[in-house]
């Protein structure tokens, strides 16, 4: 096990190298074993390789992605909802140094949170990409990198104060629906809260307010991506 020195870990996202609170990552190599009759060993093993990254930054650190970046694919193309992420994690053991450099990390989800009226806003981003498995040996079946990664329709929701704060997403007026949430409990002050929830198709993510005195707000959006393999 490596011990990561967080204060010395370097993160660069589309050339931006400051304002990040935390990051987690996973390089997943999932085996799919093709079992056969008459043997305890699989006939072949198929390997799928993906990289997932989750990071939290202070609101406004990463740029806004407008409708041109989070539109659904209209042809066979690479989704533009991606960022170039470089990670150099400083570890106690030099042999265990961790380095990732991925040009197309596709955004799968986004969220904004400012739950304290006198606090600050944060944004969380999740990314994923698909790689060639690059395994060797006759016992393996290689999975190539996808020819294209298609983007679907982005949907999301937001709640909190309606004015005076940018909650990190814009919603299309067509098909917009609203609900309500709230809570209160008995006590010396018995202060509760209620807010309207808006749900719809997202036309912009990112760029939420870091400071919005006396205001609160949250939002979330999901961007579906599908790898496509064409010979």
C-alpha positions, 0 to 999 in steps of 0.5 A: 500500500502506498501512502499519498501525500495529499498536499504535494499531489498535483492535479491539472485539468485542461491546464488548470492546476489550482483550486482542487480540494480532493481527487479519487481515481480507479484503473479498473481491469475487469476479467470476464472468464469464459468457462468451459465444460470439463475443466476448472480453468476458463477457456479464455479471459476477456479483459475490459479496462476503464479509468474513473476519476472523481474530483471536488473543486471550489466553485468556479475553478473549472470552466462552464460547459455550454450547450455545445459541449453537453449536447447529445451526439448527432453522428458518430463522433467523440463526445465534446464533454471531456477534459484532459486530466493529469494526476501526479500523486506524491507517494512515500515510496518512490517505486509506487509513484502514481501518474495518470495522463488522459486526454479524453476523460468523459464527464459522467456527472456534475454537482454543485453544493452551497448549503451554508448561507455564509459558506462557500460553494463547491463543485464535484465532477465525475469522469470515465474513459475506456481504454484498450485492454492491452493484455498478452497471451493466447488465454486472453481476448483483447478489447480495443479502445472504442472507435467513438464515445457517444453522448446522450441527453443530459438531465438534472435538477436544482434547488435552493434560492431562486435568485442571487446565486448561480447553482451551476446548471441551466435548465431548458424551459421545455419540459421543465417540471417542479416539485418541493421539499422541506423539513422542520422539527420542534426545538427552542427555535424550531427553524425549518426550510423549504425550497422548490426543486426544478427538474429538466434537460440541462443546457449548461454545467459548471460555473457555480458561485463560490460566494453568494452571501445569505444564499444556498443552493444545490444542483446535479446533472448526469451525462450518459456516455456510450462507447461504440466499437466499429471495425 
